[in-house]
Amino acid sequence: MRSLEQGASAMQVNETLSDGLKRGLKIVVDARELDQRFNDRLDAVKDRVQLKGFRPGKVPVAHIKRIYGRSLMAEVLQTAVEETSRQALTDRKERPAFQPKIVLPEDKDEIERVIDGKSDLTFNMEFEVLPEIRIADLAGLKLERVVADVDDESLGKALADLAQRNVTFEAEEGRAAADTDRVTVDFVGKIDGVAFEGGKGDDVQVVLGRGGFIPGFEDGIKGAKAGEARVVTATFPAEYGMAELAGKTAGFDVTVKEVARASTPEINDEFAKTLGADSAAKLRELVSAQIKREFDALSRARLKRSLLDALEQAHDFSLPPSLVDGEFESIWTQATNSLKQSGKSFADEGKTEEGAKAEYRKLAERRVRLGLVIGEIGNQNKIQVGQDEMRRALIEQARRFPGQEKMVYEFYEKQPSALAELRAPVFEDKVVDYVVELAKPIERKVTREELFKFDEAAD
């Protein structure tokens, strides 16, 4: 790579725009510099060029120039644009918010003159710079950490839920189906006497009382016994996923094949051992520890949200429009796609499209502002994400795709941008931990209900 430290004769940079965070530069690369670069490129390739009628490395430079001159000059110009634009930013200590836009001459005759070595290379750069961010007194942030202990009610509910997930069923001849029973049925659904697609099922197991089927279906088979046939009327919800069925009433020809009574295990040593615990006491200890981890995770999430709110309020600076626009487009695309998949509109959620756009624009501004603040705190305090931390993050990501772990690893190895996205939340959490340590939040005990209300309110 050629040095650009050749004075004004090699490269000239003039500012054409300085409006808020917007910048414009005009860069001129001297034709003599381009000629030198071109000759350097010729020297680099002349010994590798192979042409019929010439021995390797013996092709005359003039001949190479005639055949490959324009393509080599195009390479030279591209490299010159990349290097001089980079050097201009470095010399001016600019911090672009995005990759600068390079604007080359539109006049074809001018470009031809540059390629022919008869004219200087002139191009423009357009970009936005990152704002100057003065970090607030982090130790002075007022934060509160809400914590909840694992009480007997929470533990009892968790153990009861665990027992429910391990219910067994035993068929009983002559038993009339009731709540909590598992009923095995065959059925054919019809609307206006015509069977509809997806309305047929064989050996389908229905646990009564769980609400796993459309309204009316479970109620229609209560009291039925094995071998009994019934016609059950049920209505599809108005928001049902298949539009052709939504809100319609169907008749189901149902044949009951088996009624099985539920048996909920007792929380004792025998049950504990089926789950890998030595005793009921050990099972309670393990479940209590799991609940504590969940409570701690909610507490941290609450503290993090409070911290981000405090950071947003403590920092006011202009935001690069390109960053906000990019973030908004990402949020808007996700929101509209979600609505399409659910078959809903903004009106269904009590919003207008314009109101939703304004809301998401504010969210985009918040994300950009906090992203810049967190990045600046990390940079100023030399907070880094180590290789071990990235390895753990990658392992955690791979675990989300059982059986495809190797594919996940290879994807991130080949995609630096994806790896950067994996690094971002790890870096953010490290900065949050750093600020929390400085701010020393006040701790306040709350009940389980209060802790979960905080989380619901945030959602």
C-alpha positions in Angstrom: 0.0 0.0 0.0 1.4 3.4 -1.0 1.9 6.1 1.6 -0.4 9.0 1.3 1.9 11.3 3.3 3.0 13.3 0.2 1.6 16.7 1.0 -1.2 18.6 -0.8 0.1 17.6 -4.2 -1.0 13.9 -3.6 -4.4 14.5 -2.0 -6.5 17.6 -1.3 -9.5 17.6 1.1 -12.0 20.4 1.3 -15.1 20.5 3.5 -18.2 21.1 1.5 -20.8 20.6 4.2 -21.0 21.0 8.0 -24.6 21.0 9.1 -25.2 19.6 12.6 -23.9 16.0 12.3 -23.9 16.0 8.5 -20.5 16.3 6.8 -19.4 16.6 3.2 -15.9 16.4 1.8 -14.5 16.9 -1.6 -11.3 14.9 -2.2 -8.9 15.4 -5.1 -6.2 12.9 -5.9 -3.5 14.3 -8.2 -3.1 12.6 -11.6 0.6 12.2 -10.9 -0.2 10.2 -7.8 -2.6 8.0 -9.8 0.1 7.5 -12.5 2.6 6.4 -9.9 0.0 4.0 -8.4 -0.7 2.6 -11.9 3.0 2.0 -12.6 3.4 0.3 -9.2 0.5 -1.9 -10.1 2.1 -2.8 -13.5 5.3 -3.7 -11.7 3.4 -6.0 -9.4 1.7 -8.0 -12.1 4.2 -7.9 -15.0 6.1 -11.0 -13.9 2.8 -13.0 -13.4 1.2 -12.2 -16.8 1.1 -15.1 -19.2 0.3 -14.3 -22.9 0.6 -16.6 -25.9 3.9 -16.0 -27.8 5.8 -14.8 -24.7 7.7 -16.6 -22.0 6.4 -16.2 -18.4 7.7 -12.9 -17.0 8.9 -11.7 -20.4 5.8 -9.9 -21.7 6.8 -6.3 -22.5 5.2 -3.7 -20.1 3.9 -1.7 -23.0 2.1 -4.7 -24.3 0.6 -5.4 -20.9 -0.5 -1.8 -20.7 -2.2 -2.0 -24.1 -4.2 -5.2 -23.1 -4.8 -4.7 -19.4 -4.3 -1.0 -18.9 -7.9 0.0 -18.4 -8.8 -2.8 -16.1 -5.6 -2.2 -14.0 -6.4 1.5 -13.9 -9.9 0.7 -12.7 -8.4 -1.3 -9.8 -6.0 1.6 -9.1 -8.9 4.1 -8.9 -11.0 1.9 -6.6 -8.0 1.4 -4.3 -7.2 5.1 -4.4 -10.8 6.0 -3.4 -10.8 3.6 -0.5 -7.4 4.6 0.8 -7.8 8.4 0.4 -11.3 8.5 1.9 -10.1 6.5 4.8 -7.0 8.8 5.2 -9.2 11.9 5.0 -11.4 10.6 7.9 -8.3 9.8 10.0 -6.6 13.1 9.3 -9.7 15.0 10.3 -10.4 12.7 13.3 -13.9 12.1 12.1 -16.1 9.4 13.6 -18.7 8.4 11.0 -22.0 7.0 12.3 -22.3 4.9 9.1 -20.1 3.9 6.2 -19.6 7.2 4.2 -21.4 7.5 0.9 -18.9 7.9 -2.0 -20.1 10.0 -4.9 -18.0 9.6 -8.0 -18.2 12.0 -11.1 -21.3 11.4 -13.2 -19.7 12.9 -16.3 -18.4 10.0 -18.4 -16.0 12.2 -20.3 -14.4 13.2 -17.0 -14.1 9.6 -15.9 -12.4 8.7 -19.2 -9.9 11.5 -18.7 -9.1 10.2 -15.3 -8.7 6.7 -16.6 -6.5 8.0 -19.4 -4.3 9.8 -16.8 -5.2 13.2 -18.1 -7.1 14.5 -15.1 -7.1 14.4 -11.4 -9.5 12.1 -9.6 -12.2 14.1 -7.8 -15.0 12.6 -5.7 -17.2 13.5 -2.8 -17.9 11.9 0.6 -21.2 12.3 2.4 -21.6 11.0 6.0 -22.9 11.7 9.5 -20.6 11.9 12.5 -21.2 10.5 15.9 -22.2 13.3 18.4 -19.9 14.4 21.2 -21.2 12.6 24.3 -20.5 13.9 27.8 -21.1 11.0 30.2 -23.1 12.0 33.3 -22.0 11.3 36.8 -22.7 7.5 36.9 -22.2 7.2 40.6 -24.9 9.8 41.2 -27.7 7.8 39.4 -30.6 7.0 41.7 -31.4 3.3 41.3 -33.4 0.8 43.2 -33.0 -3.0 43.2 -36.3 -4.8 44.1 -35.8 -8.4 45.4 -38.1 -11.1 46.5 -37.5 -14.1 48.7 -38.9 -17.6 47.9 -41.9 -18.0 50.2 -43.9 -21.1 51.1 -46.7 -20.2 48.7 -44.3 -19.8 45.7 -42.6 -23.1 46.5 -45.8 -24.9 47.0 -47.2 -23.6 43.7 -44.1 -24.6 41.8 -44.1 -28.1 43.3 -47.8 -28.5 42.5 -47.1 -27.4 38.9 -44.3 -30.0 38.8 -46.6 -32.7 40.0 -49.2 -31.6 37.3 -46.6 -31.9 34.6 -46.0 -35.5 35.7 -49.6 -36.7 35.9 -50.3 -40.2 34.7 -53.5 -41.5 33.2 -55.2 -44.9 33.7 -58.1 -46.0 31.6 -61.3 -46.9 33.5 -64.1 -48.9 31.8 -67.5 -47.3 32.1 -66.0 -44.0 33.4 -67.9 -40.9 32.5 -65.5 -38.2 31.3 -65.0 -35.3 33.7 -62.5 -32.5 34.2 -58.8 -33.6 34.4 -59.7 -36.9 32.6 -57.9 -37.7 29.3 -60.3 -38.7 26.6 -59.2 -40.3 23.4 -61.4 -39.5 20.4 -61.9 -39.8 16.7 -63.8 -36.9 15.1 -64.8 -35.3 11.8 -65.8 -31.6 11.8 -68.4 -30.2 9.4 -69.7 -26.7 8.6 -73.1 -26.6 7.1 -72.9 -30.4 6.7 -69.6 -30.2 4.7 -66.3 -31.6 6.1 -63.6 -29.0 6.1 -59.8 -29.2 5.8 -58.0 -30.0 9.0 -61.3 -31.0 10.7 -60.6 -34.7 11.0 -58.6 -36.4 13.8 -57.9 -40.0 14.9 -56.8 -41.1 18.3 -56.7 -37.5 19.5 -56.1 -37.2 23.2 -58.0 -34.4 25.0 -57.4 -33.5 28.7 -60.6 -32.0 29.8 -60.4 -28.6 31.6 -57.1 -27.5 29.9 -58.8 -25.5 27.2 -56.7 -27.0 24.4 -59.5 -27.1 21.9 -61.9 -24.5 20.5 -64.7 -23.4 22.8 -67.5 -25.9 23.2 -65.6 -29.0 22.1 -64.4 -30.1 25.6 -67.8 -29.3 27.2 -69.5 -31.4 24.5 -67.6 -34.6 25.4 -67.9 -34.3 29.2 -70.0 -37.2 30.6 -69.3 -39.4 27.6 -68.1 -43.0 28.0 -65.8 -45.2 25.9 -67.7 -46.4 22.8 -70.1 -43.5 22.8 -70.7 -41.4 19.7 -71.8 -37.8 20.0 -72.3 -34.7 17.8 -70.5 -31.8 19.4 -71.1 -28.2 18.5 -68.2 -25.8 18.8 -67.4 -22.3 17.5 -64.0 -21.1 16.2 -62.7 -17.9 17.9 -63.1 -14.7 15.8 -59.2 -14.4 15.8 -58.6 -18.0 14.8 -55.5 -18.5 12.6 -57.4 -19.8 9.6 -59.5 -17.0 8.2 -61.9 -19.4 6.5 -62.9 -20.9 9.8 -62.7 -17.8 12.1 -66.0 -17.2 13.9 -67.8 -20.1 12.3 -69.7 -22.8 14.2 -69.0 -26.4 13.4 -70.5 -29.8 14.2 -68.1 -32.6 15.1 -69.0 -36.3 14.8 -67.1 -37.6 17.8 -66.5 -41.2 18.8 -65.1 -41.7 22.3 -62.5 -44.5 22.4 -61.1 -44.3 25.9 -61.6 -42.3 29.1 -58.6 -42.3 31.5 -58.5 -40.9 35.0 -55.7 -38.6 36.0 -53.4 -39.6 38.9 -51.4 -36.7 40.3 -48.2 -37.9 42.1 -47.6 -37.0 45.7 -44.5 -34.9 46.5 -42.5 -37.7 48.3 -39.2 -39.4 48.1 -40.3 -41.8 45.5 -41.5 -39.0 43.2 -38.4 -37.0 43.8 -36.2 -40.0 42.7 -38.1 -40.2 39.4 -36.8 -36.6 38.7 -33.2 -37.4 39.7 -33.4 -36.0 43.3 -32.4 -38.1 46.3 -35.4 -37.1 48.4 -38.4 -34.9 48.7 -36.4 -32.5 50.8 -33.7 -32.3 48.1 -36.3 -31.8 45.4 -37.8 -28.8 47.4 -34.3 -27.4 47.7 -33.7 -27.7 44.0 -37.0 -26.2 43.1 -36.5 -23.4 45.6 -33.1 -22.6 44.0 -34.7 -22.5 40.6 -37.4 -20.1 41.8 -34.7 -17.9 43.3 -32.8 -17.8 40.0 -36.1 -16.7 38.3 -36.7 -14.1 40.9 -33.1 -12.8 40.6 -33.4 -12.7 36.8 -36.6 -10.6 37.1 -34.9 -8.4 39.7 -32.0 -7.8 37.4 -34.2 -7.1 34.4 -36.1 -4.5 36.5 -32.9 -2.9 37.6 -31.5 -2.8 34.1 -34.7 -1.1 32.8 -34.4 1.5 35.5 -30.8 2.0 34.7 -31.5 2.5 31.0 -34.3 4.9 31.8 -31.9 6.9 34.0 -29.2 6.9 31.4 -31.6 8.1 28.8 -32.8 11.0 31.0 -29.2 12.0 31.9 -28.0 12.4 28.4 -29.3 14.8 25.8 -27.5 15.1 22.4 -28.3 15.2 18.7 -28.8 11.8 17.1 -27.5 10.8 13.7 -30.6 10.6 11.5 -29.3 7.7 9.5 -28.9 5.6 12.7 -32.4 6.5 13.9 -33.9 5.8 10.4 -32.2 2.4 10.3 -33.4 1.4 13.7 -36.9 2.6 13.0 -37.1 0.6 9.7 -36.0 -2.5 11.6 -38.7 -2.0 14.3 -41.4 -1.1 11.8 -40.7 -4.1 9.6 -40.8 -6.4 12.6 -44.1 -4.8 13.9 -45.9 -4.9 10.5 -44.7 -8.5 9.8 -46.0 -9.6 13.2 -49.4 -8.0 12.5 -49.6 -9.7 9.1 -48.8 -13.1 10.6 -51.5 -12.7 13.2 -54.0 -11.4 10.7 -54.5 -8.2 12.7 -54.2 -4.4 12.0 -53.2 -1.4 14.0 -56.9 -0.7 14.5 -57.3 -4.0 16.3 -54.7 -2.8 18.8 -56.4 0.5 19.3 -53.8 2.4 17.3 -53.5 4.3 14.0 -50.7 3.7 11.6 -49.4 7.2 12.1 -49.7 6.9 15.9 -47.8 3.6 15.8 -45.1 5.2 13.6 -44.6 8.0 16.1 -44.4 5.5 18.9 -41.8 3.3 17.1 -39.8 6.4 16.1 -39.5 7.4 19.8 -38.4 3.8 20.6 -35.8 4.0 17.8 -34.5 7.2 19.2 -34.3 5.7 22.6 -32.4 2.6 21.4 -29.9 4.7 19.4 -29.3 7.1 22.2 -28.7 4.3 24.7 -26.6 2.4 22.3 -24.3 5.4 21.8 -24.2 6.1 25.6 -23.4 2.5 26.5 -20.7 2.4 23.8 -19.1 5.6 25.1 -19.1 4.3 28.7 -17.5 1.1 27.5 -14.9 2.9 25.4 -14.0 5.4 28.1 -13.6 2.7 30.7 -11.9 0.2 28.4 -14.6 -2.5 28.9 -13.9 -5.4 26.6 -15.6 -8.7 25.7 -13.1 -11.4 26.1 -12.7 -14.6 23.9 -14.0 -16.8 26.7 -17.1 -14.6 27.0 -17.7 -14.8 23.3 -17.2 -18.5 23.3 -19.8 -18.9 26.1 -22.2 -16.7 24.1 -21.7 -18.8 21.0 -22.2 -22.0 22.9 -25.4 -20.6 24.4 -26.6 -19.6 20.9 -25.8 -23.0 19.5 -27.8 -24.8 22.2 -30.9 -23.1 20.9 -30.6 -25.2 17.7 -30.3 -28.9 18.9 -28.6 -31.0 16.3 -27.4 -28.0 14.3 -24.6 -26.9 16.6 -21.9 -27.4 14.0 -23.9 -25.3 11.4 -24.3 -22.5 13.9 -20.6 -22.4 14.7 -19.7 -22.3 11.0 -22.2 -19.6 10.3 -20.7 -17.3 13.0 -17.2 -18.1 11.9 -18.0 -16.9 8.3 -20.2 -13.9 9.3 -18.3 -11.2 11.3 -21.5 -9.0 11.3 -23.4 -11.8 13.0 -20.6 -12.3 15.5 -20.8 -8.6 16.3 -24.5 -8.9 17.0 -23.7 -11.8 19.4 -21.1 -9.6 21.1 -23.5 -6.6 21.5 -25.7 -7.9 24.4 -22.6 -9.3 26.2 -20.9 -5.9 26.0 -24.1 -4.1 27.1 -24.5 -6.4 30.2 -20.9 -5.7 31.1 -21.4 -2.0 30.9 -24.7 -2.3 32.9 -22.8 -4.2 35.6 -20.1 -1.6 35.7 -22.6 1.3 36.1 -24.6 -0.6 38.8 -21.4 -1.1 40.7 -20.7 2.6 40.6 -24.3 3.7 41.4 -24.8 1.3 44.3 -28.6 0.9 44.1 -30.8 0.8 47.1 -32.3 -2.6 47.8 -36.0 -3.0 48.6 -37.8 -6.2 49.5 -41.0 -6.9 47.7 -43.5 -9.8 47.4 -43.5 -12.2 44.5 -46.7 -10.6 43.2 -45.1 -7.1 43.3 -42.0 -8.4 41.5 -44.1 -9.9 38.7 -46.3 -6.8 38.5 -43.1 -4.8 37.8 -42.3 -7.2 34.9 -45.8 -7.1 33.5 -45.9 -3.3 33.6 -42.6 -3.2 31.7 -43.9 -5.5 29.1 
